[in-house]
Every structure is written in structure tokens, then in C-alpha cells.
């Protein structure tokens, strides 16, 4: 039932844009594999083999640390509505931090968000679809504003302190790049 594609086709792009949640998967050379749910307005398909994902501040920073070790990433969407489908994009990603030269241009693809931490410029090498027949139905209610409100309350100084405390290393101790001049001033 699974089908592979060399690029994101128009139907894939439409499916991605219709989803309210996606999942990321990464792993370093050793240690834990990380799978995280992502939401809000944080992803753009820029072409048949390119996705931008803007990562917002969270309790961990596994993706950045993993990509610094082993550059591979999987993004996954699954339908919780009538049409059953799972879509995965496999590839590599470049990590862009706030102080990198192309941050402003890439961040301009998204609405303003104080808690934006990194942007992942994903090169898609393969797309795979599968049935999703076992995925349950869920109704979308609305976006949570908790993370946005938390970041606004923290402010730039509070975010900087939080990143230094919680986001400089992965669970396995790998550096994430966030402390290397990439914290907002």
C-alpha cells in the first residue's frame, strides 16, 4: 500500500497544508531517538524538495543536537479526518539560528513569533505515502495559545536564560548550537 515519490507533488502539498499537526523524527549517532509533535503556523513547503520548518522554544532541543551529529530527518503527517493517509518526507536539514545571516529572510515566511528558536531548511530526498487505515478520527478545535503567551511573558531576556538552561544540550549531552552566539541579544 505504501508508495514512494522523488518529490512533493501538488496533492502531497495540499494534504500537508490541510493538517494541523505534524511529527518530526531525528536521532544522533548514539542515544535516544526523538519524535516530537509540532503545530502552530510553523511549516512551509517551498518547492518539490524543500520544506521550511520554524522551531519554537520548547523544553528540549533534540533536533538541533541530532542534526549536528547525523544529518537526517523525517517529517510525518497523518490524517485524522475522513480521508485516511500518512505522508512522510525523508531527508536532511540545515539548522538556521537567529544570528545566522539568512535568518531574517527565512523567518519572513512566517508570522512574527517571539519564541522562534531555529529554522530547519529541509531537503526532501523521498516522499512516502501509506494508507493510515488504523488512525482514529479526531476533531480539530483550535490552536493553543499557551506557548505564544509563555514566550511573550518571558520576553527576550527570559527566553535567553531559558535557552541557556534547557536548550544547549540534548538528553544525551550533545551540543545543540544554541549557545554559540545564536541567542538573541
N, C-alpha and C positions, 0 to 999 in steps of 0.2 A: 504494500500500500504506500510505502514511502517513495517519494520522487526527489531526485536531485537536480539542481539547476546551477548554471555557472554565474548567474547574476540575479538581482532582484528584478522581477518582471512587474509590469503595471498592476496586475492582480495582487501580487505579493505586497506591493507598496500600499495599495488600498486597504488590504487586510491589516497591515501594521498600523496605519493611521486610524483605523476603527477601534483599536484595542486601548484600554485604559491602564493596562499593566503589562510589563514585560519583565523577563528574568535575565540576569547575567550569570555567567559561569566562567571562573578562572581558577588556575592552580599554579603554584610555584613549583620549583624543582622537587621540593620535599614539603611535607606538612599537609595542612588541611586544604581540601578543595572548597572553594567558596561559591555559593549560589545565593543571589540576592534578588528580591523583588524590587522593581523600580516603577515609579509613577510620575505624576505631575506632568507638566509640559516640558519634557526633557530629552526628546529624541527627534531627529530629523533624518529622513532619507534624502541624501544629496545626489544620488546617482545610482546606476545599476550595481555598483560595487563599493558604495561609500555611505556610511552612516555616521552622523554625529550624535553622541550621547553626552549630555551635560550632567555630571555627577554632583549631587547636592551633599552638603555636610551630613555625615552620619556617625554612628557610634564606632564604626571601624572604617578601614581604608584598604581592604584586602586587594581590590582590583589593581590599584596602582602598584602595590608591592609585588603582586604576582606578575604583572606585565613587565616589570623591570627585570625579573628573573627569566621568565618564559613567555615570549610574546605570542600568546594565543588566547582567544576569547570566543565565547558562544553567547549569542543573544537569542532568547526564545519568547515567542508569543503563543498563547493558546486562546481559543475562543471559548467563552463561557455562555454564548448565546446559541441560537438555533443551528447555525452552520458549524458543524464540528471540523476543526482544523488546528493543527500545531505547525508552527513555522519556526525554523531555526536558521540563523545566519552564523556561519563559522568563519573565523578569520583572525586577523591580527589588529593591533591598535596602537596608535601613538598617543601618549599621555601629554596633554597640554595643561600647564599650570597657569595661574593668574598672572604671573610675572613673565611668562613666555611671550615673545614678540607677536605671535598670531592669536593670542587670547582674545583681544578685542574684536577682531574680525569674525572669529568663530563664535564667540559669545553673542554677537549681534543676531545670530539666527534664533535666539530665544528671548522670551520676555525677561525683564530685569528681575534678578533674584539674589538677595544679599548672601545667602548660604551656598552659592555656586562654588564648588571646590576644584574640580578638574573638568576638562572636556576630553572625551575619548574619540579620536578620529579613527573609526573602524574601517579597515579594508576587508570587504567581504570576498572570501575565496569560494564559498559554496553556500547555496541555499538548499534546505531540505524541508519538504512538507510531509506530514503524516496525518492520519485520519482524525485523531482526537475523539474517537467514539466513546471513550470511557470518562471524558472530562465532564463534571457535573455542570448544571446550569447555575449561574449566579446573576443577580440583578445589580447593575451599577446604580449607586445612589448619587454620590458626588465625590469630588476631591476633598481630601482632608487639608485643612489649612494649618495644622499643628506645626509642621516643620518650618513653614514660612514664618509663622508668628514667633516660634522659638528663635530663629535666626535674627529676626528684627529686634527682638528683646535683647539678645546677646550683643548686638552691634559688632562693629569691626574688631574692636579690642577683645571682646568676649569670644568671638569666633577664632581669632588668632590664638588666644590662650587655649581654647578647646582643641584646636588642631594640634598644637604642640603637646598637649596632654594625651589626646586619644588617637590621633591620626598619623603619627610619624612612623609607626611600625605596624606590621601585620601581627596576627595572633602568633605566628611562628618567629617573630623578631626581625623580619626583613624590612628594610627601609622602603618608604613609600614615595620619597622625593618631596614631600610636602614641606620639610624643614629647610630645604636647600635654596633659600631665597625666594620661595614660592608662596609665602604667606602675605596677605595684604597688609600694607602699612598705612 
